[in-house]
Amino acid sequence: QINDWNRRCKWRPLIRIAAGKYGVSAGGLQRMMILESGGRRTAGTIYKGLFQYHPTTWKGGWNPWRRQSIYNGWAQIRATAYALKRGMGPRHWPRTYRMAF
């Protein structure tokens, strides 16, 4: 089911799963995604994907999904929920984090 949702860009159930696992607000995660990319996994030029990661940030040692494509929505959702749990939200998303949460 998860692979199907990811392939079909059904982000809401994936956000609920990741938010629950990492104890972050699913609503906040959804809002931040919309603010960052409008929910488009291929959005961006310098910053890329649902949550607009710079490729260097995406490949950082903090990210357990760094070997996945930066355009993999499910990987970005999990990585972002994980980053938020670790308190990285205000640093990585200085404008949209405050608006979403």
Beta strands, then each sheet from edge to edge (+ up, - down):
end
